[in-house]
Amino acid sequence: MKKLISIALLVVFSTAAFSQINDVKLDSNLTINKIYVGILNTTAFNTEAATVTNNFSFRVGTMATWQTTKWMKVKAFATLDYSDGTATPINSFSVKFHNKKEGFGVELGYMATPATESRPLPPSAAGHFETFTEANIPGSALGIKTGVKIGKTTTLSAGVCARNKEAEYHLRFGSKVVDLSVFANPTSQEFGGVSVIKAGPVYNTTVFKNKVAENFFANFTNVELNKKKDICWYLDFGYQIDTKEVKRLETGLFKTFSSKWVNGLVCLGYRHENKSVCGYLFVHL
Protein backbone atom coordinates (compact mmCIF):
# COMPACT_ATOMS: atom_id res chain seq x y z
CA MET A 1 0.00 0.00 0.00
CA LYS A 2 2.84 2.41 0.88
CA LYS A 3 4.49 1.61 -2.45
CA LEU A 4 1.25 2.36 -4.31
CA ILE A 5 0.85 5.69 -2.50
CA SER A 6 4.44 6.61 -3.36
CA ILE A 7 3.86 5.82 -7.02
CA ALA A 8 0.62 7.82 -6.98
CA LEU A 9 2.35 10.86 -5.47
CA LEU A 10 5.16 10.57 -8.00
CA VAL A 11 2.65 10.55 -10.84
CA VAL A 12 0.79 13.54 -9.38
CA PHE A 13 3.85 15.73 -8.89
CA SER A 14 5.55 14.75 -12.14
CA THR A 15 2.33 15.48 -14.02
CA ALA A 16 1.64 18.81 -12.32
CA ALA A 17 4.06 20.71 -14.54
CA PHE A 18 2.03 19.96 -17.66
CA SER A 19 -1.32 18.86 -16.26
CA GLN A 20 -3.28 21.81 -17.67
CA ILE A 21 -1.86 21.35 -21.18
CA ASN A 22 -4.10 19.46 -23.58
CA ASP A 23 -3.57 18.66 -27.26
CA VAL A 24 0.22 18.48 -27.01
CA LYS A 25 1.72 17.82 -30.44
CA LEU A 26 4.67 15.44 -30.17
CA ASP A 27 5.25 15.75 -33.90
CA SER A 28 3.23 16.69 -36.99
CA ASN A 29 1.11 13.52 -36.75
CA LEU A 30 0.97 12.44 -33.09
CA THR A 31 -0.99 14.37 -30.43
CA ILE A 32 -1.47 13.73 -26.72
CA ASN A 33 -5.05 15.00 -26.40
CA LYS A 34 -5.28 14.81 -22.63
CA ILE A 35 -3.48 13.79 -19.45
CA TYR A 36 -5.64 13.18 -16.40
CA VAL A 37 -4.81 12.59 -12.71
CA GLY A 38 -7.50 12.69 -10.01
CA ILE A 39 -8.28 11.67 -6.43
CA LEU A 40 -11.84 11.19 -5.17
CA ASN A 41 -12.71 10.48 -1.54
CA THR A 42 -16.22 9.72 -0.29
CA THR A 43 -17.21 9.68 3.40
CA ALA A 44 -20.71 8.39 4.21
CA PHE A 45 -22.33 8.83 7.65
CA ASN A 46 -25.18 6.37 8.19
CA THR A 47 -27.93 8.18 10.10
CA GLU A 48 -29.55 4.97 11.43
CA ALA A 49 -26.58 2.80 12.43
CA ALA A 50 -24.28 5.72 13.34
CA THR A 51 -21.47 4.21 11.26
CA VAL A 52 -18.96 5.77 8.87
CA THR A 53 -17.85 4.38 5.49
CA ASN A 54 -14.91 5.72 3.50
CA ASN A 55 -14.26 5.10 -0.19
CA PHE A 56 -11.19 6.20 -2.10
CA SER A 57 -10.47 6.35 -5.82
CA PHE A 58 -7.26 7.33 -7.60
CA ARG A 59 -7.33 7.57 -11.40
CA VAL A 60 -4.71 8.36 -14.01
CA GLY A 61 -5.22 8.36 -17.76
CA THR A 62 -4.26 9.75 -21.13
CA MET A 63 -5.67 10.12 -24.64
CA ALA A 64 -3.73 10.17 -27.92
CA THR A 65 -4.41 10.54 -31.64
CA TRP A 66 -2.10 9.48 -34.48
CA GLN A 67 -3.06 11.06 -37.81
CA THR A 68 -1.52 8.44 -40.08
CA THR A 69 -2.76 10.01 -43.33
CA LYS A 70 -5.11 12.83 -44.35
CA TRP A 71 -8.01 10.37 -44.28
CA MET A 72 -7.08 7.97 -41.47
CA LYS A 73 -6.33 8.34 -37.75
CA VAL A 74 -5.69 6.02 -34.81
CA LYS A 75 -7.42 6.99 -31.55
CA ALA A 76 -6.73 5.57 -28.09
CA PHE A 77 -7.05 6.23 -24.40
CA ALA A 78 -5.65 4.34 -21.42
CA THR A 79 -6.99 4.74 -17.88
CA LEU A 80 -6.18 3.00 -14.61
CA ASP A 81 -8.56 3.39 -11.69
CA TYR A 82 -7.55 2.21 -8.22
CA SER A 83 -10.61 2.10 -5.95
CA ASP A 84 -10.78 0.55 -2.49
CA GLY A 85 -7.99 -1.93 -3.12
CA THR A 86 -8.97 -2.89 -6.67
CA ALA A 87 -7.17 -1.73 -9.82
CA THR A 88 -9.34 -1.48 -12.94
CA PRO A 89 -8.04 -0.67 -16.45
CA ILE A 90 -10.39 1.23 -18.78
CA ASN A 91 -9.11 1.41 -22.34
CA SER A 92 -10.11 2.17 -25.91
CA PHE A 93 -8.40 1.70 -29.28
CA SER A 94 -9.90 2.41 -32.69
CA VAL A 95 -9.15 3.40 -36.29
CA LYS A 96 -11.17 6.12 -38.01
CA PHE A 97 -11.43 6.75 -41.76
CA HIS A 98 -12.72 10.21 -42.66
CA ASN A 99 -12.88 12.83 -45.40
CA LYS A 100 -10.64 15.88 -45.41
CA LYS A 101 -12.80 18.09 -43.16
CA GLU A 102 -14.09 15.12 -41.11
CA GLY A 103 -17.67 15.82 -42.07
CA PHE A 104 -18.09 12.09 -42.61
CA GLY A 105 -16.29 9.17 -41.03
CA VAL A 106 -16.28 5.45 -40.32
CA GLU A 107 -14.66 4.13 -37.14
CA LEU A 108 -14.00 0.59 -35.98
CA GLY A 109 -12.36 -1.01 -32.97
CA TYR A 110 -12.96 -1.19 -29.22
CA MET A 111 -14.50 2.24 -28.66
CA ALA A 112 -17.45 4.31 -27.52
CA THR A 113 -20.71 3.30 -29.21
CA PRO A 114 -22.97 6.15 -30.41
CA ALA A 115 -24.90 5.99 -27.11
CA THR A 116 -21.65 5.88 -25.12
CA GLU A 117 -20.71 9.26 -26.62
CA SER A 118 -23.27 10.78 -24.21
CA ARG A 119 -21.25 9.38 -21.30
CA PRO A 120 -18.19 11.21 -19.87
CA LEU A 121 -14.78 9.98 -21.04
CA PRO A 122 -12.98 7.84 -18.41
CA PRO A 123 -9.73 9.89 -18.51
CA SER A 124 -11.53 13.09 -17.47
CA ALA A 125 -12.88 14.74 -14.33
CA ALA A 126 -16.49 14.09 -15.38
CA GLY A 127 -15.68 10.44 -16.08
CA HIS A 128 -13.97 10.01 -12.72
CA PHE A 129 -16.80 11.67 -10.78
CA GLU A 130 -19.42 9.78 -12.79
CA THR A 131 -22.99 9.83 -11.49
CA PHE A 132 -25.19 6.77 -10.96
CA THR A 133 -27.31 7.77 -13.98
CA GLU A 134 -24.34 8.24 -16.29
CA ALA A 135 -22.85 4.92 -15.17
CA ASN A 136 -25.96 3.21 -16.58
CA ILE A 137 -25.31 4.48 -20.11
CA PRO A 138 -23.88 1.59 -22.21
CA GLY A 139 -20.08 1.54 -22.19
CA SER A 140 -17.49 0.91 -24.87
CA ALA A 141 -17.64 -2.21 -27.00
CA LEU A 142 -16.05 -3.83 -30.05
CA GLY A 143 -17.83 -2.59 -33.14
CA ILE A 144 -18.14 -0.21 -36.06
CA LYS A 145 -19.91 3.15 -36.37
CA THR A 146 -20.38 5.92 -38.91
CA GLY A 147 -21.20 9.57 -38.45
CA VAL A 148 -21.92 12.69 -40.44
CA LYS A 149 -21.79 16.36 -39.43
CA ILE A 150 -24.68 18.65 -40.31
CA GLY A 151 -23.51 22.22 -39.87
CA LYS A 152 -21.02 23.12 -37.14
CA THR A 153 -22.62 21.51 -34.06
CA THR A 154 -25.03 18.78 -35.22
CA THR A 155 -24.10 15.15 -35.85
CA LEU A 156 -25.92 11.97 -36.82
CA SER A 157 -24.33 8.59 -36.12
CA ALA A 158 -25.17 4.91 -36.25
CA GLY A 159 -23.32 1.77 -35.29
CA VAL A 160 -23.36 -1.88 -34.35
CA CYS A 161 -21.27 -3.55 -31.65
CA ALA A 162 -20.78 -6.91 -29.99
CA ARG A 163 -21.75 -6.92 -26.30
CA ASN A 164 -21.73 -10.21 -24.40
CA LYS A 165 -21.30 -11.92 -27.81
CA GLU A 166 -24.60 -10.43 -29.03
CA ALA A 167 -25.25 -7.71 -31.60
CA GLU A 168 -26.31 -4.32 -30.25
CA TYR A 169 -27.53 -1.54 -32.58
CA HIS A 170 -27.21 2.22 -31.96
CA LEU A 171 -28.53 5.50 -33.35
CA ARG A 172 -27.62 8.99 -32.11
CA PHE A 173 -28.48 12.62 -32.78
CA GLY A 174 -26.13 15.14 -31.21
CA SER A 175 -26.19 18.92 -31.00
CA LYS A 176 -24.94 21.74 -28.80
CA VAL A 177 -28.09 21.66 -26.64
CA VAL A 178 -29.42 18.09 -26.80
CA ASP A 179 -28.12 14.56 -27.39
CA LEU A 180 -30.57 11.75 -28.13
CA SER A 181 -29.64 8.11 -28.66
CA VAL A 182 -31.33 4.73 -28.76
CA PHE A 183 -29.89 1.22 -28.58
CA ALA A 184 -31.33 -2.27 -29.04
CA ASN A 185 -30.32 -5.91 -28.66
CA PRO A 186 -32.78 -8.12 -30.61
CA THR A 187 -31.35 -11.34 -29.14
CA SER A 188 -32.01 -10.43 -25.52
CA GLN A 189 -35.02 -8.28 -26.48
CA GLU A 190 -33.50 -5.29 -24.73
CA PHE A 191 -33.74 -1.68 -25.84
CA GLY A 192 -33.18 1.69 -24.28
CA GLY A 193 -32.42 5.33 -24.76
CA VAL A 194 -30.36 8.24 -23.49
CA SER A 195 -31.07 11.97 -23.53
CA VAL A 196 -28.70 14.74 -22.46
CA ILE A 197 -29.92 18.33 -22.29
CA LYS A 198 -27.60 21.30 -21.75
CA ALA A 199 -29.68 24.46 -21.41
CA GLY A 200 -28.02 27.41 -19.67
CA PRO A 201 -27.55 26.61 -15.96
CA VAL A 202 -29.35 23.24 -16.28
CA TYR A 203 -27.70 19.95 -17.20
CA ASN A 204 -29.93 16.87 -17.39
CA THR A 205 -29.27 13.24 -18.29
CA THR A 206 -32.00 10.59 -18.58
CA VAL A 207 -31.51 6.87 -19.19
CA PHE A 208 -34.13 4.18 -19.69
CA LYS A 209 -33.74 0.46 -20.33
CA ASN A 210 -36.42 -2.07 -21.19
CA LYS A 211 -35.90 -5.81 -21.13
CA VAL A 212 -38.24 -8.79 -20.76
CA ALA A 213 -39.77 -8.39 -17.26
CA GLU A 214 -37.26 -5.62 -16.46
CA ASN A 215 -37.77 -1.86 -16.74
CA PHE A 216 -35.28 0.72 -15.48
CA PHE A 217 -35.23 4.52 -15.40
CA ALA A 218 -32.57 6.97 -14.16
CA ASN A 219 -32.20 10.75 -14.19
CA PHE A 220 -29.47 13.15 -13.17
CA THR A 221 -30.17 16.89 -12.92
CA ASN A 222 -27.61 19.55 -12.14
CA VAL A 223 -28.56 23.22 -11.70
CA GLU A 224 -26.08 26.06 -11.29
CA LEU A 225 -27.44 28.16 -8.42
CA ASN A 226 -24.69 30.78 -8.13
CA LYS A 227 -22.29 31.22 -11.03
CA LYS A 228 -19.97 33.63 -9.19
CA LYS A 229 -19.55 31.29 -6.21
CA ASP A 230 -19.63 28.09 -8.35
CA ILE A 231 -22.39 26.48 -6.30
CA CYS A 232 -24.70 23.86 -7.83
CA TRP A 233 -27.60 21.66 -6.75
CA TYR A 234 -27.89 18.08 -7.99
CA LEU A 235 -30.35 15.19 -7.96
CA ASP A 236 -29.38 11.63 -8.97
CA PHE A 237 -32.28 9.18 -9.20
CA GLY A 238 -32.61 5.55 -10.33
CA TYR A 239 -35.75 3.41 -10.21
CA GLN A 240 -36.40 -0.24 -11.09
CA ILE A 241 -39.97 0.00 -12.39
CA ASP A 242 -40.86 -3.73 -12.40
CA THR A 243 -39.81 -4.27 -8.76
CA LYS A 244 -40.70 -0.73 -7.61
CA GLU A 245 -37.25 -0.43 -6.08
CA VAL A 246 -35.37 2.85 -5.65
CA LYS A 247 -31.84 2.10 -6.81
CA ARG A 248 -30.52 5.59 -6.17
CA LEU A 249 -31.95 8.76 -4.65
CA GLU A 250 -29.31 11.32 -3.78
CA THR A 251 -29.47 15.09 -3.65
CA GLY A 252 -27.21 17.84 -2.36
CA LEU A 253 -25.02 20.85 -3.07
CA PHE A 254 -21.49 21.09 -4.37
CA LYS A 255 -18.96 23.84 -4.92
CA THR A 256 -16.38 23.62 -7.67
CA PHE A 257 -12.97 25.27 -7.55
CA SER A 258 -10.26 25.95 -10.08
CA SER A 259 -6.68 27.20 -9.84
CA LYS A 260 -3.50 27.13 -11.88
CA TRP A 261 -2.48 23.71 -10.58
CA VAL A 262 -5.56 21.91 -9.24
CA ASN A 263 -9.30 21.76 -9.85
CA GLY A 264 -12.10 19.91 -8.14
CA LEU A 265 -15.12 20.16 -5.91
CA VAL A 266 -16.43 19.73 -2.39
CA CYS A 267 -19.89 18.19 -2.09
CA LEU A 268 -22.41 17.46 0.65
CA GLY A 269 -25.42 15.26 -0.12
CA TYR A 270 -27.93 12.79 1.27
CA ARG A 271 -28.40 9.28 -0.16
CA HIS A 272 -31.83 7.89 0.66
CA GLU A 273 -31.39 4.18 -0.17
CA ASN A 274 -28.77 3.65 2.54
CA LYS A 275 -29.82 6.56 4.78
CA SER A 276 -26.43 8.27 4.59
CA VAL A 277 -25.09 11.79 4.60
CA CYS A 278 -22.34 11.79 1.97
CA GLY A 279 -19.34 14.08 1.83
CA TYR A 280 -17.14 14.19 -1.30
CA LEU A 281 -13.70 15.71 -1.81
CA PHE A 282 -12.53 15.58 -5.43
CA VAL A 283 -9.21 16.98 -6.64
CA HIS A 284 -7.79 16.59 -10.14
CA LEU A 285 -5.00 18.08 -12.21
C-alpha positions in Angstrom: 0.0 0.0 0.0 2.8 2.4 0.9 4.5 1.6 -2.4 1.3 2.4 -4.3 0.8 5.7 -2.5 4.4 6.6 -3.4 3.9 5.8 -7.0 0.6 7.8 -7.0 2.3 10.9 -5.5 5.2 10.6 -8.0 2.7 10.5 -10.8 0.8 13.5 -9.4 3.9 15.7 -8.9 5.6 14.8 -12.1 2.3 15.5 -14.0 1.6 18.8 -12.3 4.1 20.7 -14.5 2.0 20.0 -17.7 -1.3 18.9 -16.3 -3.3 21.8 -17.7 -1.9 21.4 -21.2 -4.1 19.5 -23.6 -3.6 18.7 -27.3 0.2 18.5 -27.0 1.7 17.8 -30.4 4.7 15.4 -30.2 5.3 15.8 -33.9 3.2 16.7 -37.0 1.1 13.5 -36.7 1.0 12.4 -33.1 -1.0 14.4 -30.4 -1.5 13.7 -26.7 -5.1 15.0 -26.4 -5.3 14.8 -22.6 -3.5 13.8 -19.4 -5.6 13.2 -16.4 -4.8 12.6 -12.7 -7.5 12.7 -10.0 -8.3 11.7 -6.4 -11.8 11.2 -5.2 -12.7 10.5 -1.5 -16.2 9.7 -0.3 -17.2 9.7 3.4 -20.7 8.4 4.2 -22.3 8.8 7.6 -25.2 6.4 8.2 -27.9 8.2 10.1 -29.6 5.0 11.4 -26.6 2.8 12.4 -24.3 5.7 13.3 -21.5 4.2 11.3 -19.0 5.8 8.9 -17.9 4.4 5.5 -14.9 5.7 3.5 -14.3 5.1 -0.2 -11.2 6.2 -2.1 -10.5 6.3 -5.8 -7.3 7.3 -7.6 -7.3 7.6 -11.4 -4.7 8.4 -14.0 -5.2 8.4 -17.8 -4.3 9.8 -21.1 -5.7 10.1 -24.6 -3.7 10.2 -27.9 -4.4 10.5 -31.6 -2.1 9.5 -34.5 -3.1 11.1 -37.8 -1.5 8.4 -40.1 -2.8 10.0 -43.3 -5.1 12.8 -44.4 -8.0 10.4 -44.3 -7.1 8.0 -41.5 -6.3 8.3 -37.7 -5.7 6.0 -34.8 -7.4 7.0 -31.5 -6.7 5.6 -28.1 -7.0 6.2 -24.4 -5.6 4.3 -21.4 -7.0 4.7 -17.9 -6.2 3.0 -14.6 -8.6 3.4 -11.7 -7.6 2.2 -8.2 -10.6 2.1 -6.0 -10.8 0.5 -2.5 -8.0 -1.9 -3.1 -9.0 -2.9 -6.7 -7.2 -1.7 -9.8 -9.3 -1.5 -12.9 -8.0 -0.7 -16.4 -10.4 1.2 -18.8 -9.1 1.4 -22.3 -10.1 2.2 -25.9 -8.4 1.7 -29.3 -9.9 2.4 -32.7 -9.2 3.4 -36.3 -11.2 6.1 -38.0 -11.4 6.7 -41.8 -12.7 10.2 -42.7 -12.9 12.8 -45.4 -10.6 15.9 -45.4 -12.8 18.1 -43.2 -14.1 15.1 -41.1 -17.7 15.8 -42.1 -18.1 12.1 -42.6 -16.3 9.2 -41.0 -16.3 5.4 -40.3 -14.7 4.1 -37.1 -14.0 0.6 -36.0 -12.4 -1.0 -33.0 -13.0 -1.2 -29.2 -14.5 2.2 -28.7 -17.5 4.3 -27.5 -20.7 3.3 -29.2 -23.0 6.2 -30.4 -24.9 6.0 -27.1 -21.6 5.9 -25.1 -20.7 9.3 -26.6 -23.3 10.8 -24.2 -21.2 9.4 -21.3 -18.2 11.2 -19.9 -14.8 10.0 -21.0 -13.0 7.8 -18.4 -9.7 9.9 -18.5 -11.5 13.1 -17.5 -12.9 14.7 -14.3 -16.5 14.1 -15.4 -15.7 10.4 -16.1 -14.0 10.0 -12.7 -16.8 11.7 -10.8 -19.4 9.8 -12.8 -23.0 9.8 -11.5 -25.2 6.8 -11.0 -27.3 7.8 -14.0 -24.3 8.2 -16.3 -22.9 4.9 -15.2 -26.0 3.2 -16.6 -25.3 4.5 -20.1 -23.9 1.6 -22.2 -20.1 1.5 -22.2 -17.5 0.9 -24.9 -17.6 -2.2 -27.0 -16.0 -3.8 -30.1 -17.8 -2.6 -33.1 -18.1 -0.2 -36.1 -19.9 3.2 -36.4 -20.4 5.9 -38.9 -21.2 9.6 -38.4 -21.9 12.7 -40.4 -21.8 16.4 -39.4 -24.7 18.7 -40.3 -23.5 22.2 -39.9 -21.0 23.1 -37.1 -22.6 21.5 -34.1 -25.0 18.8 -35.2 -24.1 15.1 -35.9 -25.9 12.0 -36.8 -24.3 8.6 -36.1 -25.2 4.9 -36.3 -23.3 1.8 -35.3 -23.4 -1.9 -34.3 -21.3 -3.5 -31.7 -20.8 -6.9 -30.0 -21.8 -6.9 -26.3 -21.7 -10.2 -24.4 -21.3 -11.9 -27.8 -24.6 -10.4 -29.0 -25.2 -7.7 -31.6 -26.3 -4.3 -30.2 -27.5 -1.5 -32.6 -27.2 2.2 -32.0 -28.5 5.5 -33.4 -27.6 9.0 -32.1 -28.5 12.6 -32.8 -26.1 15.1 -31.2 -26.2 18.9 -31.0 -24.9 21.7 -28.8 -28.1 21.7 -26.6 -29.4 18.1 -26.8 -28.1 14.6 -27.4 -30.6 11.7 -28.1 -29.6 8.1 -28.7 -31.3 4.7 -28.8 -29.9 1.2 -28.6 -31.3 -2.3 -29.0 -30.3 -5.9 -28.7 -32.8 -8.1 -30.6 -31.3 -11.3 -29.1 -32.0 -10.4 -25.5 -35.0 -8.3 -26.5 -33.5 -5.3 -24.7 -33.7 -1.7 -25.8 -33.2 1.7 -24.3 -32.4 5.3 -24.8 -30.4 8.2 -23.5 -31.1 12.0 -23.5 -28.7 14.7 -22.5 -29.9 18.3 -22.3 -27.6 21.3 -21.7 -29.7 24.5 -21.4 -28.0 27.4 -19.7 -27.5 26.6 -16.0 -29.3 23.2 -16.3 -27.7 20.0 -17.2 -29.9 16.9 -17.4 -29.3 13.2 -18.3 -32.0 10.6 -18.6 -31.5 6.9 -19.2 -34.1 4.2 -19.7 -33.7 0.5 -20.3 -36.4 -2.1 -21.2 -35.9 -5.8 -21.1 -38.2 -8.8 -20.8 -39.8 -8.4 -17.3 -37.3 -5.6 -16.5 -37.8 -1.9 -16.7 -35.3 0.7 -15.5 -35.2 4.5 -15.4 -32.6 7.0 -14.2 -32.2 10.7 -14.2 -29.5 13.2 -13.2 -30.2 16.9 -12.9 -27.6 19.5 -12.1 -28.6 23.2 -11.7 -26.1 26.1 -11.3 -27.4 28.2 -8.4 -24.7 30.8 -8.1 -22.3 31.2 -11.0 -20.0 33.6 -9.2 -19.6 31.3 -6.2 -19.6 28.1 -8.3 -22.4 26.5 -6.3 -24.7 23.9 -7.8 -27.6 21.7 -6.7 -27.9 18.1 -8.0 -30.3 15.2 -8.0 -29.4 11.6 -9.0 -32.3 9.2 -9.2 -32.6 5.6 -10.3 -35.7 3.4 -10.2 -36.4 -0.2 -11.1 -40.0 0.0 -12.4 -40.9 -3.7 -12.4 -39.8 -4.3 -8.8 -40.7 -0.7 -7.6 -37.2 -0.4 -6.1 -35.4 2.8 -5.6 -31.8 2.1 -6.8 -30.5 5.6 -6.2 -32.0 8.8 -4.6 -29.3 11.3 -3.8 -29.5 15.1 -3.7 -27.2 17.8 -2.4 -25.0 20.8 -3.1 -21.5 21.1 -4.4 -19.0 23.8 -4.9 -16.4 23.6 -7.7 -13.0 25.3 -7.6 -10.3 25.9 -10.1 -6.7 27.2 -9.8 -3.5 27.1 -11.9 -2.5 23.7 -10.6 -5.6 21.9 -9.2 -9.3 21.8 -9.8 -12.1 19.9 -8.1 -15.1 20.2 -5.9 -16.4 19.7 -2.4 -19.9 18.2 -2.1 -22.4 17.5 0.7 -25.4 15.3 -0.1 -27.9 12.8 1.3 -28.4 9.3 -0.2 -31.8 7.9 0.7 -31.4 4.2 -0.2 -28.8 3.7 2.5 -29.8 6.6 4.8 -26.4 8.3 4.6 -25.1 11.8 4.6 -22.3 11.8 2.0 -19.3 14.1 1.8 -17.1 14.2 -1.3 -13.7 15.7 -1.8 -12.5 15.6 -5.4 -9.2 17.0 -6.6 -7.8 16.6 -10.1 -5.0 18.1 -12.2 
